[in-house]
Structure formats: C-alpha cells, structure tokens
Amino acid sequence: MKRYVLAAAAAAVACGGAAAHHGWGSYDASKPITVNGAILTSKYENPHATITVKAPDRVWTVTLAPTFRMINRGATKEMVAVGKTVSAYGYVSTVEENEMRAERITVDGKTIEMR
Amino acid sequence: MTEAAPAIFVALEGSAFAAAVRQSPYAYMAANVAHILSLMVFFGAVAVMDLRLVGFFHATSPGSMLRRARLIAILGFCGLVASGTVLFVAEASHIVLNQVFQIKMLLIALALANITWFEYAVAPRVRDLRPHTPLPARARFIGVTSIAIWLAVAACGRLIAYF
C-alpha cells in the first residue's frame, strides 16, 4: 500500500507543471485589468461561457461563468452576443496567452458578477 | 477544442451529443451532481467491503456482507461511468491530454485490477468463512490498497479542473 501511495504522490508531483485550465489559481489576481471592446465571438456553453473581445491593443479571450449561473444573474445569451460592447474586469491567465477570467462584466450599463 | 488530441477525442468533442451537453444549461450541472452522488454511493459500499477485509465488522459473515455491498458498489460505479462520460465528452480533446485525468484513469485501471484479483483469487476463500474468523493477509492487503487507490482517484477527479 505504501508503495502505491508513494507512486501516486510522485506522479502528482511530476505533473505539477501541466497546463492549468479552470481554477482561479491559474489567473494573476494581484494585477486585475479591465478589457473594453466589442464582442467578436460568443460561446454560451458549459462548463464556462467564453467570449472574444476586440480591445484596442489585442483580441482577448474572456472566460465567463457556467451558463446556468449567468442566466440566474441576468447575463443571458443575448446580453453577451456578438456585436455587444462589454467591459470585463478580471485577471490575466498565467498559462494561456491573451486569456483573462472575468470577475464581473458590464453590458448595457448592467454589471453582473461572474464568481 | 485542441487538435493536439488524438482524432477520436476531437471527433467526440465535436459530436452532436457533446454540443448538446455544452449548450444545455442543465446537462453539465446535472452530470456534476450525479457524479458526486454516485461517488458517495460507490465509495460507501466500497468502504464497507474493504473495511470488512481489513478486519472491521468481524462479527458479520464476510460472504453475505460482501455480496450485498458489491451490488450497491456496482450500481454506484455505473452511475459514475454514465455521469463521467457526459462530463468528459463536453471537453474530450482537452481532458484526455490533462495529466491528472490520465493519472486518474491509470489509478482506476489499477483499482479494477485489484478487484479482479480479489474476486478470482481471494473471494472464493473468504466468502464461506464464519464470523470472527481471521481473514488471510492477502485480503487485508487488498482492502487497504483498494481504499487508498479509490481515495486517490477521487482526489484526482477533483483536481482535473486545476491542472
């Protein structure tokens, strides 16, 4: 049994450098940014909705929240549709280039929390 | 979607079923809930079996206890596979490359091999023993290993989202 546990622990440590995806841990919360611009693409899908936003300097991929939560809070599919202007406050990914995760978004003067 | 994954997983993620899972507000959430409920049922039954092998509940007859708990464990496992499949297909091309997921699958294979070893080589010598009879050392080893591996599987499952 000891051998199995050791092997599992070693394997877990060995993969520590793997690419992170979903937890808030892979975003740099110490330097929040605000991305403003038009929505270029919108995927209203689980596990997280994502939009791409054309900011002045580059195109950001903005990770939002599970769609059920967004619907509950009033951030419907129509609200984050292509062509809408969005302001997303959140954190830059430490793993994926040009990706950020939104803490909250503002569309049509309405601010909605994503966390 | 990532093209780095083997084609079959790219196709799986691109399938109509996977798209329906992603686009439904309920499917992914329901599968998440079903997965953890199935895990509770499964691990509860597995823990009963494994603890009996380790030497707990020695006043019971091992054969009848194992037989009943096994049925519940199998039901729980079916629920885990079904709900896990829904969660997997939604992001198949990414998850299949996730190293924690790969470790989880390896551990499940190991746990299933452990069960197979038990069912074919050890269970026939244990099931007819009377209450209070000490079990062979091999049975105790299998019980401890099984609990340890399944706990590691659950930990990996939760950790997939963070790697």
Interface residues (C-beta under 8 A of the other chain):
Chain A: M1 Y4 V5 A8 A11 A12 C15 A18 A19 A20 H21 H22 G23 G25 S26 Y44 E45 N46 P47 P66 T67 F68 I71
Chain B: V21 R22 Q23 S24 P25 Y26 A27 Y28 M29 A90 E91 H94 N98 Q99 V100 I103 L106 L107 L110 F141 V144 T145 A148 I149 A152 C156 L159 A161 Y162 F163
